[in-house]
């Protein structure tokens, strides 16, 4: 769901950034105020999350991002002169983050989300660059991208940019409050929420700032719509509930799972209270004018011949799920999420629920939830048809209404996992 960069109170934000970045920058006391601000913004944008390979040096790149267009390997952005950005200056960095062009003028692929970063101000971009230049140099040569034909043709990339890339810093909406605009700036820009929470066309382009939900490229998870009552949030959520989900990763209504749990743990929980609230204000506003459909509208009436499958799923739920999630799907507040009335359970796409049953997982480890309760994987116990039965039951019990799931759906949900 969301992320970040500008400031209501420069002094308070810099002090906050000093605290949250201390663990990542042992030499923090030697940083300038601009570098401290850049450290906060880099964490807000989860820069190290992409530019750090599993088990690798921070910001040295090498992480492989698999997409339908090929595999992109993130570059080294430490100040190493041979393999990193040691020869770059602030103008070069601005050209990359704002224009989507490398130092030598090469067009960058939008796997690097400059389509959203273009909204970041020059001041904030300069601060991030100053921080990156303060990092320890890491000499690491990363392998080239493995882009499929014909997407590796540069003229095609130039045509894509002409069609879909809108360069420009965020422009405030004068009809909205300063707080709302700050939240919009963070969500639309450095937070690059639209990079995941969007529907993409065959060429990988999205409707700008639509936040209407879509499959996350490279991982077989669905990022729900942030502008629809039927998938996440809503005008009935309080600002405090949004803040809790963003910073703790779990609330009475929802839990951040999969890739979103990583974003909460590595990035969102470290935002200043003012920035978190501004994002909550903006996100809540996205659904204020949406019309909420009744649950019964989400799926057709269950045919009698399908009731047997739901009964079978109910027995599996009683044996394996009820102890934690409750007889009526009520869950345990702050520990196990409710399943009754849970919009993430009844979304059109069942992939997230299927993957949770298959692989289990944990919410984000955060200051507000330092020892999260996890869900065990059931792939070693359930066959695909069993998963389909229990997920179908959950999607249609306790007043929920969702399309039933098949064993084929379960197999497809694995993607490249097997």
QUIFENLIN-V370801 format. One record per backbone hydrogen bond with DSSP energy under -0.5 kcal/mol. CO is the residue of the C=O (numbers start at 1). NH is the residue of the N-H. If there is no record, write none. Layout:
CO;NH / CO;NH
This chain:
9;13 / 10;14 / 11;15 / 12;16 / 13;17 / 14;18 / 15;19 / 16;20 / 17;21 / 18;22 / 19;22 / 21;24 / 21;25 / 25;28 / 27;30 / 28;31 / 32;36 / 33;37 / 34;38 / 35;39 / 36;40 / 37;41 / 38;42 / 39;43 / 40;44 / 41;45 / 42;47 / 43;46 / 46;50 / 47;50 / 47;51 / 51;61 / 53;56 / 57;60 / 59;77 / 61;53 / 63;65 / 63;74 / 64;66 / 65;72 / 67;70 / 69;148 / 70;67 / 70;72 / 71;146 / 72;65 / 72;74 / 74;62 / 75;77 / 78;85 / 80;84 / 80;86 / 85;88 / 89;93 / 90;94 / 91;95 / 92;96 / 93;97 / 94;98 / 94;99 / 95;99 / 95;101 / 96;100 / 100;108 / 102;105 / 106;102 / 109;112 / 111;113 / 112;114 / 113;116 / 113;117 / 114;118 / 116;119 / 117;120 / 119;170 / 121;125 / 122;126 / 123;127 / 124;128 / 125;129 / 126;130 / 127;131 / 128;132 / 129;133 / 130;134 / 131;134 / 131;135 / 132;135 / 138;140 / 140;142 / 146;71 / 148;151 / 148;152 / 150;153 / 152;154 / 153;156 / 153;157 / 154;158 / 155;159 / 156;160 / 157;161 / 158;162 / 159;163 / 160;164 / 161;165 / 164;166 / 165;167 / 172;174 / 173;176 / 177;181 / 178;182 / 179;183 / 180;184 / 181;185 / 182;186 / 183;187 / 184;188 / 185;189 / 186;191 / 187;193 / 189;192 / 192;195 / 193;196 / 193;197 / 196;198 / 197;213 / 199;207 / 201;204 / 205;201 / 206;208 / 207;210 / 211;226 / 211;227 / 214;223 / 216;219 / 219;221 / 221;216 / 221;223 / 222;224 / 223;214 / 228;231 / 228;232 / 234;237 / 238;242 / 239;243 / 240;244 / 241;245 / 242;246 / 243;247 / 244;248 / 244;249 / 244;250 / 249;256 / 254;251 / 255;257 / 257;260 / 258;261 / 258;262 / 259;263 / 260;264 / 261;265 / 262;266 / 263;267 / 263;268 / 264;269 / 267;270 / 268;271 / 272;276 / 273;277 / 274;278 / 275;279 / 276;280 / 277;281 / 278;282 / 279;283 / 280;284 / 281;285 / 282;286 / 283;286 / 284;287 / 285;288 / 287;290 / 290;292 / 291;293 / 294;297 / 295;298 / 303;306 / 303;307 / 304;307 / 304;308 / 306;310 / 307;311 / 308;312 / 309;313 / 310;314 / 311;315 / 312;316 / 313;317 / 314;318 / 315;319 / 316;320 / 317;321 / 317;322 / 321;324 / 321;325 / 322;326 / 325;331 / 326;329 / 329;339 / 329;340 / 332;335 / 332;336 / 336;332 / 339;342 / 341;343 / 342;345 / 342;346 / 348;350 / 350;354 / 351;355 / 352;356 / 353;357 / 354;358 / 355;359 / 356;360 / 357;378 / 358;379 / 361;375 / 364;366 / 366;369 / 369;366 / 369;372 / 373;363 / 375;361 / 378;381 / 378;382 / 383;387 / 384;388 / 385;389 / 386;390 / 387;391 / 388;392 / 389;393 / 390;394 / 391;395 / 393;396 / 393;397 / 394;397 / 397;400 / 406;410 / 407;411 / 408;412 / 409;413 / 410;414 / 411;414 / 412;415 / 414;417
